[in-house]
Amino acid sequence: MTQASPTQRSHSAFWMPFTHNRHFRSEPRILASALGMHYKTESGREILDGTAGLWCVNAGHGRHEIVNAIQRQAAILGFGPTFQLGHPLAFAFADRLVEMMPTGLDRIFFTNSGSEAVDSALKIALAYQRAIGQGTRTRLIGRERGYHGTGFGGLSVGGIATVRRDFSPHIPGTDHLRHTLAGEPLFAVGQPADGAELADDLERLVALHGAETIAAVIVEPVAGSTGVIVPPVGYLERLREIATRHGILLIFDEVITAFGRLGAATAAHHFGVTPDLITMAKGLTNAAVPMGAVAVRTDIQEAILNAAGFGIELHHGYTYSGHPLAAAAGLATLDVYQKDGLFERAAGISPYFSAKVHSLRGARHVRDIRNLGLVAGIELDPREGEPARRALEIFHRCFDSGLLIRVTGDIIALSPPLIAEEGHINAMIDTIRAALEAVD
Ligand SMILES: Cc1ncc(COP(=O)(O)O)c(C=O)c1O
């Protein structure tokens, strides 16, 4: 295999996603390998991973059990179609996933990404309402500041202005709940005490549009990409109750929160609130092979199957749904989570993580801090007239000091792999503190 040397590569043919491409070309930062808690650059510099890649490498990098499973499966069956056929691992993986999902969500639809999982869940919700004779329910409700990927479905229910605004029109008739972030910085440790009544926005939208027009409401239990918004105590419970009362399906987008991020298999387990559908991706395969999935309540699938005549019941799917390499990676990943007790481990170290993150209160530029489980958002005061600039400079400075963080707008997001130890967390906070001091 030929590999272009850093000087031979153009760094311009690859149009990079969610990237300031012009800047990157002038200052490329390239990750060449990874093991455990660290990436390594091409020059051999170690970078501590404060973000589990992109909220996804929950078990840490280079897990040999997962590598071996992928290698083995590549030699046995690299691809097998799942349209009107099947292969063993897709079924085995679905069975294992069901064991990990909340009771009653025991049908799994496989996709290749979080965006596709969201679009699939929205389509399943529409198909279900039609199947039970509620075909007027075509409206989908999201939430302001929500992120549900970049497909047109996810964009329609998403609520981050920069992500949405260039791509109209969206699915007609979508609407949004307000987000739950308080106007004033709260420096809340874990869930904010106040704000459950914001769930009543769903009642307001029912009054406005009529319940008979609404198919589903989708929320991230903890909003991640928009800068970590933790639900107020009682909010998700209230949303569940209102949705049930009006025959509206509740979808939890758990692309970030599933697989231990909050110290449990899913956010649904953590909060004790069971939605009707759960979307997931990222930690599903420890990001070793792209894969997403939707867990669906049994009777939702049964209704769709039973309403159809002879033939395909749901005209939806992807060439790579249940791909053998992804299924192999996923099975090995679930084994690692269980064998190493990683969800419990995350729960155990979360209080330490919380205390360290909140020790940044009072540091230069810090406006608010929010956290739950192994997720934290550190919101900065924006630089006058240059929104997001300060955070990007801190991102670069941290990287150059050996730490990978994520920034979104003027918010730093941390989501370390679940194998993080206290020393790693200390190093993350020290590096961020120094960067905050150094950047104007
Ligand atoms: C909550 C949520 N949903 C959907 C997505 C989209 O996932 P993907 O980038 O795999 O399409 C993301 C990605 O960060 C996410 O955080």
The ligand as an SDF file (V2000), in Angstrom:
LIG
                    3D

 16 16  0  0  0  0  0  0  0  0999 V2000
  -27.8540   13.2140   18.9140 C   0  0  0  0  0  0  0  0  0  0  0  0
  -27.2710   12.9760   17.5670 C   0  0  0  0  0  0  0  0  0  0  0  0
  -28.0470   12.5020   16.5790 N   0  0  0  0  0  0  0  0  0  0  0  0
  -27.5700   12.2600   15.3560 C   0  0  0  0  0  0  0  0  0  0  0  0
  -26.2480   12.4770   15.0600 C   0  0  0  0  0  0  0  0  0  0  0  0
  -25.7330   12.2150   13.6850 C   0  0  0  0  0  0  0  0  0  0  0  0
  -24.8980   11.1020   13.6790 O   0  0  0  0  0  0  0  0  0  0  0  0
  -23.9400   10.8530   12.4040 P   0  0  0  0  0  0  0  0  0  0  0  0
  -22.9250   11.9250   12.4140 O   0  0  0  0  0  0  0  0  0  0  0  0
  -23.3840    9.4730   12.6760 O   0  0  0  0  0  0  0  0  0  0  0  0
  -24.8130   10.8610   11.2030 O   0  0  0  0  0  0  0  0  0  0  0  0
  -25.3910   12.9580   16.0510 C   0  0  0  0  0  0  0  0  0  0  0  0
  -23.9770   13.2140   15.7740 C   0  0  0  0  0  0  0  0  0  0  0  0
  -23.2370   13.7610   16.5630 O   0  0  0  0  0  0  0  0  0  0  0  0
  -25.9180   13.2190   17.3340 C   0  0  0  0  0  0  0  0  0  0  0  0
  -25.1570   13.7100   18.3040 O   0  0  0  0  0  0  0  0  0  0  0  0
  1  2  1  0
  2  3  1  0
  2 15  2  0
  3  4  2  0
  4  5  1  0
  5  6  1  0
  5 12  2  0
  6  7  1  0
  7  8  1  0
  8  9  2  0
  8 10  1  0
  8 11  1  0
 12 13  1  0
 12 15  1  0
 13 14  2  0
 15 16  1  0
M  END
$$$$
